[in-house]
Amino acid sequence: MESPAPPNTTTIHRGSRSYPALLGTIPDPPGLLHVQGRLASRPCIAVVGSRACTAYGRNVATRLAADLARAGMVVVSGLARGIDVAAHRGCLDAGGVTIAVLPGGLLPVCPRQHRALARRIAASGALVAEHEPGTKVARWHFPKRNRIIAALSWATVVVEAATRSGARITANLALEYGREVLVVPGPITSATSAGCHALLADGAHPCTGMADILDHLPATVTADLQPPTPPPLPAAHDTPAGALLELLCRRGELSTSKVAELLGWSLVDTLATITSLELRGMVRIRPGNRIESC
């Protein structure tokens, strides 16, 4: 039995004036879309990545999505654990609009723990599904969902991805559709960055911050934007902050003295870097002077 549609839901048919123009240009566009909320007319950028992300990847996705929101762009992702959720939340917390493309139907939202976030998304942006409400998620739904994420967006940014992952599928589809693909580099020792480095080897553009995204968008897309000018994202290993974040990603919670020992830093330099990251909301200090990533 088909589930009733959630409130504030519309069905948009291909060929109608409200059907997203970019989506209609791919070889196999959906015949219809079920939308809870409202599809914004502003340019969309996809931010995707691994479910099993590191703290570094989560922080990067949150910050990139917030910067995109402040620039007036819509962040598109898939409401999955890890990078997707970080991107949606980063956008919303910055006052932006985000679109979540679901693999099944609009109901039930899956995974269950993301239902409150889904309501936040629909309040200002939109939940989008190709399938009828009540459709249970099947494995073959995910590549179909990923093609919609890629097709709605002028560019796809991959934050972290394993060698075989949905994020790589989304990136490859974006390339097929003639869209830009940008990749955040990560530590060469990280399995969650192996897919990113493979995409870079295949010709994707490196992304170290908002400026890189804007540089690869058409002038007609960026003409009316008001981008912020934040500092570039810290590399995972070539700055003190990046080195400390990478260490915490690999080792988990550590004492201040252990951080200094493993990185070969003085205690003064260690405390200065920890304080800087704490003020930026990227680490927290636990009882006993133990440090963990946020």
SERO-4910 file (N, C-alpha, C, O; in steps of 0.05 Angstrom, whole numbers):
BEGIN
 pado doro    nc1    nc2    nc3   cac1   cac2   cac3    cc1    cc2    cc3    oc1    oc2    oc3
  Met    A     17    -24      0      0      0      0     17     25      0     36     27     16
  Glu    A     12     43    -18     28     68    -21     24     86      4      1     90     12
  Ser    A     46     96     14     45    114     37     35    142     28     40    150      6
  Pro    A     20    156     46     12    183     39     36    201     37     56    197     51
  Ala    A     35    221     20     57    240     17     59    257     42     39    264     54
  Pro    A     84    265     50     87    283     72     76    311     65     72    317     42
  Pro    A     71    328     86     60    354     80     79    371     63    103    366     62
  Asn    A     68    391     50     84    410     34     99    395     12    122    402      6
  Thr    A     85    376     -1     98    360    -22     85    365    -49     60    368    -51
  Thr    A    102    367    -69     92    371    -97    105    350   -114    127    340   -108
  Thr    A     92    344   -136    104    326   -156    109    342   -181     91    354   -193
  Ile    A    134    343   -190    143    359   -213    148    340   -236    165    322   -234
  His    A    135    344   -258    138    327   -282    158    339   -301    160    364   -304
  Arg    A    174    322   -313    193    331   -333    178    346   -355    157    337   -365
  Gly    A    189    369   -363    176    386   -383    160    408   -371    153    427   -385
  Ser    A    155    407   -345    140    429   -333    159    452   -327    184    448   -327
  Arg    A    149    476   -323    165    499   -319    182    498   -293    203    510   -291
  Ser    A    172    483   -273    186    481   -248    207    458   -247    221    455   -227
  Tyr    A    209    443   -268    229    421   -269    257    433   -271    261    451   -288
  Pro    A    276    425   -255    303    437   -256    316    435   -283    318    413   -295
  Ala    A    324    458   -294    334    459   -321    359    441   -325    361    427   -345
  Leu    A    378    443   -306    403    427   -309    396    397   -309    409    382   -324
  Leu    A    378    389   -292    371    360   -290    360    350   -317    364    327   -324
  Gly    A    346    367   -331    334    359   -356    354    355   -379    346    346   -400
  Thr    A    379    363   -375    398    361   -397    413    335   -398    428    330   -417
  Ile    A    410    317   -377    425    292   -377    411    271   -395    387    275   -401
  Pro    A    425    250   -402    412    230   -420    388    216   -408    370    207   -423
  Asp    A    387    212   -382    366    196   -370    353    211   -346    354    201   -324
  Pro    A    341    234   -351    330    250   -329    305    235   -318    291    221   -332
  Pro    A    300    239   -292    275    227   -280    250    238   -294    249    261   -301
  Gly    A    231    221   -297    206    230   -309    190    249   -291    176    266   -300
  Leu    A    194    245   -265    182    263   -245    198    263   -220    214    245   -215
  Leu    A    194    284   -204    207    287   -178    186    292   -157    168    308   -161
  His    A    188    278   -134    172    284   -111    188    303    -93    211    296    -86
  Val    A    178    326    -87    193    347    -73    178    355    -48    154    364    -50
  Gln    A    190    353    -25    179    364      0    195    389      6    219    388     10
  Gly    A    182    412      6    195    438      9    194    453    -17    174    452    -32
  Arg    A    216    467    -23    216    483    -48    244    482    -60    264    486    -46
  Leu    A    245    478    -86    271    478   -100    278    507   -106    264    521   -120
  Ala    A    301    516    -95    310    543    -99    321    546   -128    330    527   -140
  Ser    A    319    570   -138    328    575   -166    358    583   -167    369    588   -188
  Arg    A    371    585   -143    399    593   -143    417    570   -152    409    547   -152
  Pro    A    442    576   -159    461    555   -168    466    534   -147    468    541   -123
  Cys    A    467    509   -155    472    487   -136    500    476   -139    511    474   -161
  Ile    A    512    468   -116    538    455   -116    535    430    -98    524    432    -76
  Ala    A    543    407   -108    542    382    -93    566    379    -75    589    384    -84
  Val    A    562    371    -50    584    365    -32    579    336    -22    560    331     -8
  Val    A    597    318    -30    592    290    -23    618    277    -13    639    289    -15
  Gly    A    615    253     -1    638    240      9    631    215     25    609    205     24
  Ser    A    651    205     39    649    179     52    630    180     76    628    200     91
  Arg    A    616    157     80    601    154    105    620    151    129    615    162    150
  Ala    A    641    136    125    661    131    146    682    153    145    706    147    142
  Cys    A    674    178    148    693    200    145    710    204    170    703    194    191
  Thr    A    732    218    166    748    226    189    738    252    200    722    266    188
  Ala    A    748    260    224    741    286    235    751    308    217    737    329    214
  Tyr    A    774    305    205    784    325    186    764    329    163    757    352    156
  Gly    A    755    307    151    737    309    128    710    321    136    699    338    122
  Arg    A    701    314    160    675    326    170    678    356    174    660    371    166
  Asn    A    700    365    185    704    393    189    706    408    163    696    430    160
  Val    A    720    396    143    723    409    117    696    412    103    689    433     93
  Ala    A    680    390    104    654    390     91    636    412    104    622    426     90
  Thr    A    636    413    130    620    433    144    628    461    136    611    478    131
  Arg    A    654    466    135    664    493    128    658    501     99    650    523     94
  Leu    A    663    482     81    658    488     53    628    494     48    621    512     34
  Ala    A    611    477     61    582    481     57    573    508     69    556    522     57
  Ala    A    585    516     91    578    542    103    587    565     85    572    584     81
  Asp    A    611    562     73    620    583     55    603    585     30    597    607     20
  Leu    A    594    562     19    576    562     -4    550    575      3    539    590    -13
  Ala    A    540    569     27    514    581     35    517    612     37    500    626     28
  Arg    A    539    621     49    543    650     52    546    664     25    541    688     22
  Ala    A    556    649      5    559    660    -22    533    660    -37    532    671    -59
  Gly    A    512    648    -26    486    648    -39    481    624    -56    462    624    -72
  Met    A    496    603    -53    492    578    -68    477    557    -52    477    559    -27
  Val    A    465    539    -66    450    517    -53    468    492    -52    481    485    -72
  Val    A    470    480    -29    486    456    -25    469    431    -29    447    428    -17
  Val    A    478    413    -47    463    389    -53    479    365    -42    503    363    -46
  Ser    A    465    346    -29    478    322    -20    457    300    -16    434    304    -24
  Gly    A    465    278     -4    448    255     -3    437    246     24    426    224     26
  Leu    A    441    262     45    431    256     72    441    230     83    429    219    101
  Ala    A    464    221     73    477    197     84    494    205    108    500    228    112
  Arg    A    502    185    124    520    190    146    546    201    136    553    198    112
  Gly    A    561    215    154    587    224    147    587    251    133    575    270    143
  Ile    A    601    252    110    604    278     96    578    290     87    575    315     90
  Asp    A    559    275     78    533    286     69    520    302     91    512    325     87
  Val    A    517    289    114    504    303    137    520    327    146    508    348    152
  Ala    A    546    326    146    563    349    153    557    372    134    556    395    143
  Ala    A    555    366    108    550    387     88    522    400     93    520    424     92
  His    A    502    383     97    475    394    101    474    412    126    464    434    126
  Arg    A    486    402    148    486    418    173    503    443    171    494    464    181
  Gly    A    526    441    158    542    465    155    528    487    140    530    510    146
  Cys    A    513    479    119    497    498    103    475    510    120    472    535    120
  Leu    A    460    494    134    437    503    149    446    521    172    434    542    177
  Asp    A    468    514    185    477    529    208    488    557    199    489    576    215
  Ala    A    495    559    174    504    585    163    481    601    151    485    622    139
  Gly    A    456    591    155    433    605    145    427    600    116    412    615    103
  Gly    A    438    578    104    435    573     76    412    553     70    397    545     87
  Val    A    410    547     44    390    529     34    404    504     23    424    506      9
  Thr    A    393    481     30    405    456     21    384    437     10    360    438     18
  Ile    A    391    420     -9    374    400    -21    385    372    -14    409    367    -18
  Ala    A    368    354     -4    376    327      2    361    309    -18    337    309    -19
  Val    A    376    294    -34    365    275    -53    365    247    -40    386    237    -33
  Leu    A    341    236    -38    338    210    -24    338    187    -43    328    189    -65
  Pro    A    349    164    -35    350    141    -53    323    127    -56    318    116    -77
  Gly    A    306    127    -35    280    114    -37    259    135    -41    261    152    -58
  Gly    A    237    133    -26    216    154    -27    220    174     -6    238    172     11
  Leu    A    203    195     -6    205    216     14    199    205     42    209    215     62
  Leu    A    183    184     43    178    170     68    183    140     65    177    129     44
  Pro    A    195    127     85    207    139    109    235    149    104    249    138     87
  Val    A    242    171    117    270    181    115    289    160    126    285    150    148
  Cys    A    310    154    111    329    134    119    357    146    116    363    157     95
  Pro    A    375    144    136    371    129    161    353    145    181    350    169    179
  Arg    A    342    130    199    321    140    218    332    164    234    317    183    239
  Gln    A    358    163    242    368    184    259    371    211    245    377    231    258
  His    A    366    212    219    368    237    205    341    250    200    339    269    184
  Arg    A    320    240    212    293    251    207    290    280    216    277    296    203
  Ala    A    302    286    239    300    314    249    315    332    230    306    355    224
  Leu    A    338    324    220    353    340    201    337    343    175    337    364    163
  Ala    A    324    322    166    307    323    142    286    345    145    280    359    126
  Arg    A    274    347    169    253    367    173    266    395    171    253    413    160
  Arg    A    290    399    181    303    425    179    309    431    150    305    454    141
  Ile    A    317    412    135    323    416    106    298    424     91    299    444     76
  Ala    A    276    410     96    251    416     81    239    443     89    224    455     73
  Ala    A    246    453    113    234    478    122    244    502    105    229    521    101
  Ser    A    269    500     95    280    523     79    288    514     51    289    531     33
  Gly    A    294    489     48    302    479     22    284    457     13    259    460     11
  Ala    A    295    433      6    278    412     -4    290    384      0    314    381     -1
  Leu    A    272    365      4    278    337      2    268    328    -26    246    335    -33
  Val    A    284    313    -40    276    305    -67    279    274    -70    298    262    -60
  Ala    A    259    262    -83    260    233    -88    247    227   -115    228    240   -123
  Glu    A    259    208   -128    249    199   -154    226    179   -150    208    177   -167
  His    A    226    165   -128    207    143   -124    184    153   -106    185    173    -93
  Glu    A    162    137   -108    138    144    -93    143    143    -63    159    127    -54
  Pro    A    128    159    -47    130    157    -18    124    129     -9    106    116    -19
  Gly    A    140    119     10    136     92     20    154     71      6    156     48     15
  Thr    A    169     80    -15    187     61    -29    210     54    -11    224     72     -2
  Lys    A    214     29     -6    237     20     10    263     22     -6    263     17    -30
  Val    A    284     29      8    310     33     -6    322      6    -14    323    -13      2
  Ala    A    330      4    -39    345    -19    -50    372    -10    -59    376     14    -65
  Arg    A    391    -28    -62    418    -21    -69    419     -6    -96    435     12    -99
  Trp    A    403    -15   -115    404     -3   -141    393     26   -142    396     40   -161
  His    A    380     34   -120    370     62   -119    393     82   -116    390    105   -124
  Phe    A    415     74   -103    436     93    -97    449    105   -121    452    130   -123
  Pro    A    458     89   -142    469    102   -166    449    120   -180    456    141   -190
  Lys    A    423    113   -179    402    130   -191    400    156   -176    397    178   -188
  Arg    A    401    154   -149    401    179   -133    425    196   -139    423    221   -141
  Asn    A    449    183   -142    474    198   -146    473    214   -172    484    235   -174
  Arg    A    460    203   -193    458    217   -218    443    243   -215    448    262   -228
  Ile    A    422    243   -198    407    267   -193    423    288   -179    423    311   -185
  Ile    A    439    279   -158    456    298   -144    475    311   -163    479    335   -163
  Ala    A    488    295   -181    508    306   -200    494    324   -220    505    345   -227
  Ala    A    470    316   -229    457    331   -251    445    357   -241    443    376   -257
  Leu    A    437    359   -216    426    384   -206    447    406   -202    441    429   -200
  Ser    A    473    398   -202    494    415   -192    513    424   -215    519    409   -233
  Trp    A    522    449   -212    542    460   -231    569    447   -226    585    444   -245
  Ala    A    574    439   -202    600    426   -195    595    406   -173    577    410   -156
  Thr    A    611    386   -171    611    366   -149    638    368   -135    659    366   -147
  Val    A    636    371   -108    660    372    -91    661    346    -75    642    340    -60
  Val    A    682    331    -78    686    306    -63    705    311    -40    728    319    -45
  Val    A    696    307    -16    713    314      8    730    289     16    754    292     19
  Glu    A    718    267     19    732    242     24    718    219     10    693    219      9
  Ala    A    733    200     -1    721    178    -15    740    155    -16    764    158    -22
  Ala    A    731    131    -10    747    107    -14    750    100    -43    737    113    -60
  Thr    A    766     81    -50    771     74    -78    745     66    -92    740     74   -114
  Arg    A    728     51    -78    702     43    -88    681     56    -70    678     48    -47
  Ser    A    667     76    -80    648     90    -63    627    104    -79    630    108   -103
  Gly    A    604    111    -66    583    126    -79    592    153    -88    583    164   -108
  Ala    A    610    165    -72    620    192    -79    635    192   -106    632    210   -122
  Arg    A    651    171   -110    665    168   -136    645    164   -159    649    174   -181
  Ile    A    624    149   -154    603    146   -174    591    173   -181    587    179   -205
  Thr    A    585    189   -161    573    215   -166    592    232   -182    584    246   -200
  Ala    A    618    232   -174    638    248   -189    641    239   -218    642    256   -236
  Asn    A    641    213   -222    643    203   -250    619    210   -267    622    217   -290
  Leu    A    596    210   -254    571    218   -268    573    248   -275    565    256   -297
  Ala    A    582    264   -256    585    293   -261    603    298   -285    597    315   -302
  Leu    A    625    283   -287    643    286   -310    629    278   -335    633    292   -356
  Glu    A    613    257   -335    598    249   -359    579    270   -368    575    274   -392
  Tyr    A    568    285   -349    549    306   -355    562    332   -362    548    352   -367
  Gly    A    589    333   -362    603    357   -369    604    378   -347    608    401   -352
  Arg    A    601    369   -322    603    387   -299    631    386   -287    646    367   -293
  Glu    A    637    405   -271    663    406   -258    664    388   -234    644    385   -220
  Val    A    687    376   -229    691    359   -206    716    369   -191    737    372   -203
  Leu    A    713    375   -166    735    384   -149    738    364   -125    718    353   -116
  Val    A    763    361   -117    769    341    -97    786    353    -75    806    366    -81
  Val    A    779    348    -50    796    356    -27    818    336    -23    811    313    -16
  Pro    A    843    342    -26    865    323    -21    866    315      9    858    331     26
  Gly    A    875    292     14    878    282     42    904    269     46    921    268     28
  Pro    A    909    258     70    934    244     76    937    219     58    918    205     53
  Ile    A    961    215     48    966    192     31    963    165     46    960    144     33
  Thr    A    962    166     72    959    142     89    930    136     95    924    115    107
  Ser    A    912    153     87    884    150     94    868    136     72    867    144     49
  Ala    A    855    114     80    838     99     61    815    115     52    805    111     29
  Thr    A    805    134     68    783    151     60    790    172     40    773    187     30
  Ser    A    816    175     34    824    194     14    835    180    -11    842    194    -31
  Ala    A    836    154    -12    846    139    -35    830    145    -60    841    149    -81
  Gly    A    804    146    -57    787    152    -80    790    181    -90    789    186   -114
  Cys    A    795    199    -71    800    227    -78    825    229    -95    826    243   -115
  His    A    846    216    -87    872    217   -101    870    204   -129    883    213   -147
  Ala    A    853    183   -131    849    171   -157    834    190   -176    840    192   -199
  Leu    A    815    205   -165    801    225   -181    819    248   -190    818    257   -212
  Leu    A    837    256   -172    857    276   -179    875    267   -202    882    282   -220
  Ala    A    883    241   -200    900    230   -221    886    229   -248    898    230   -269
  Asp    A    859    226   -246    843    225   -271    836    253   -282    823    255   -303
  Gly    A    845    274   -268    842    301   -279    822    319   -264    817    341   -273
  Ala    A    812    309   -241    795    327   -225    811    350   -214    836    348   -211
  His    A    798    372   -207    812    395   -197    815    394   -166    796    386   -153
  Pro    A    838    401   -156    841    402   -126    825    424   -114    823    446   -126
  Cys    A    813    419    -91    798    440    -77    810    444    -50    810    426    -33
  Thr    A    820    468    -45    831    476    -19    815    498     -6    823    508     15
  Gly    A    792    505    -18    776    526     -6    756    536    -27    755    527    -50
  Met    A    740    555    -18    718    566    -34    728    578    -60    714    576    -81
  Ala    A    751    591    -60    762    604    -84    765    584   -107    760    590   -130
  Asp    A    774    559   -100    777    539   -121    751    532   -134    750    527   -158
  Ile    A    730    531   -119    703    525   -130    695    547   -149    686    541   -171
  Leu    A    697    572   -140    688    594   -156    705    596   -182    694    603   -203
  Asp    A    730    589   -181    748    591   -204    739    572   -227    745    576   -250
  His    A    724    551   -220    716    531   -240    687    532   -247    676    513   -258
  Leu    A    673    553   -239    645    557   -247    643    578   -269    660    596   -270
  Pro    A    623    575   -287    620    595   -308    615    623   -297    603    625   -275
  Ala    A    624    642   -311    620    670   -302    591    677   -299    583    693   -282
  Thr    A    573    665   -315    545    670   -313    533    660   -286    513    670   -277
  Val    A    546    640   -274    537    629   -249    547    646   -225    532    651   -206
  Thr    A    571    656   -227    583    670   -205    579    701   -206    586    715   -187
  Ala    A    567    711   -227    565    740   -231    551    754   -207    559    775   -199
  Asp    A    529    742   -197    513    755   -176    519    745   -148    505    752   -129
  Leu    A    540    729   -145    547    718   -119    564    738   -103    578    755   -114
  Gln    A    562    736    -77    578    752    -59    595    734    -41    588    730    -18
  Pro    A    616    722    -52    631    702    -37    646    714    -14    656    736    -15
  Pro    A    648    699      8    664    707     31    693    703     24    700    691      4
  Thr    A    711    714     41    739    710     36    753    698     60    769    711     74
  Pro    A    746    672     66    758    659     89    787    650     82    794    649     59
  Pro    A    803    644    102    829    633     96    826    606     83    806    593     87
  Pro    A    846    596     68    844    570     56    842    548     77    851    551     99
  Leu    A    830    526     68    828    503     87    856    493     93    873    492     76
  Pro    A    860    485    119    886    474    125    891    447    111    873    430    111
  Ala    A    914    443     99    920    417     88    922    397    110    927    404    133
  Ala    A    918    371    103    916    351    124    943    347    139    943    336    160
  His    A    965    356    126    990    349    139   1012    369    136   1034    365    146
  Asp    A   1007    392    122   1029    411    117   1027    436    133   1041    456    127
  Thr    A   1010    437    153   1009    459    172   1008    447    200   1000    424    203
  Pro    A   1016    462    221   1013    451    248    984    442    254    980    421    266
  Ala    A    965    459    247    937    452    252    929    426    237    917    408    248
  Gly    A    937    424    211    931    401    196    945    376    207    933    354    207
  Ala    A    970    379    215    984    356    227    970    346    252    968    321    256
  Leu    A    961    364    269    948    356    294    921    343    288    915    322    300
  Leu    A    906    354    269    880    342    262    884    314    250    869    295    256
  Glu    A    904    311    233    909    285    221    917    264    243    908    242    242
  Leu    A    933    273    262    941    255    284    916    246    300    914    223    306
  Leu    A    898    265    306    874    258    321    856    240    305    842    222    316
  Cys    A    855    244    278    839    226    261    849    198    262    834    179    263
  Arg    A    876    195    263    888    168    263    888    155    290    883    131    292
  Arg    A    892    170    311    896    159    338    873    163    357    872    150    378
  Gly    A    855    180    350    833    186    369    842    205    391    861    219    388
  Glu    A    827    204    413    833    223    436    861    218    447    869    195    451
  Leu    A    876    240    451    903    238    461    908    260    482    894    280    482
  Ser    A    927    255    500    934    275    520    952    296    506    964    291    486
  Thr    A    953    319    519    970    341    508    999    332    506   1012    337    486
  Ser    A   1009    319    527   1037    310    526   1042    289    505   1063    289    493
  Lys    A   1022    272    500   1025    251    479   1026    264    451   1041    256    434
  Val    A   1009    284    447   1009    299    422   1037    311    417   1048    309    395
  Ala    A   1048    325    437   1074    337    435   1095    316    428   1113    320    412
  Glu    A   1094    293    442   1113    272    437   1112    261    409   1132    258    396
  Leu    A   1087    255    399   1084    242    373   1091    261    350   1101    253    329
  Leu    A   1086    287    354   1092    307    333   1120    319    336   1129    333    318
  Gly    A   1133    314    358   1160    325    362   1159    355    367   1178    369    360
  Trp    A   1138    365    380   1135    393    385   1142    399    414   1141    381    431
  Ser    A   1147    424    420   1149    433    447   1121    435    459   1102    437    444
  Leu    A   1119    434    485   1093    436    498   1080    463    493   1056    465    490
  Val    A   1097    484    491   1086    511    485   1073    512    458   1051    522    454
  Asp    A   1088    501    437   1076    501    410   1052    483    408   1032    490    394
  Thr    A   1052    461    423   1029    443    423   1004    457    434    983    456    422
  Leu    A   1007    470    457    985    484    470    975    507    452    951    512    451
  Ala    A    993    521    439    985    543    421    967    533    398    947    545    391
  Thr    A    976    511    386    960    499    364    933    489    373    913    493    359
  Ile    A    933    475    396    908    465    407    889    488    413    865    486    407
  Thr    A    899    510    424    882    533    431    870    545    405    847    552    405
  Ser    A    887    547    384    877    558    359    854    541    347    834    552    338
  Leu    A    858    515    348    837    497    337    812    497    355    790    494    345
  Glu    A    816    499    381    793    500    399    776    525    394    752    523    394
  Leu    A    789    547    389    774    572    384    759    571    357    739    584    354
  Arg    A    769    554    339    755    551    313    735    528    314    723    521    293
  Gly    A    731    516    337    712    495    340    719    468    328    701    452    322
  Met    A    745    463    324    754    439    310    764    418    329    766    394    321
  Val    A    771    425    353    778    405    374    766    414    400    758    437    403
  Arg    A    764    395    419    754    402    446    774    389    466    786    369    461
  Ile    A    776    402    489    793    393    510    776    378    531    757    389    542
  Arg    A    783    353    535    768    336    554    782    337    581    805    346    584
  Pro    A    769    326    602    782    325    628    808    310    627    811    291    611
  Gly    A    827    319    643    854    307    643    872    317    620    891    304    613
  Asn    A    865    341    609    880    352    586    882    333    563    903    331    550
  Arg    A    860    320    557    859    302    534    845    317    511    825    331    516
  Ile    A    855    313    486    845    328    463    831    309    444    840    286    440
  Glu    A    808    318    434    794    302    413    783    321    392    779    344    397
  Ser    A    779    310    368    768    325    346    738    330    351    725    312    362
  Cys    A    728    353    342    699    358    344    684    344    321    659    346    320
***
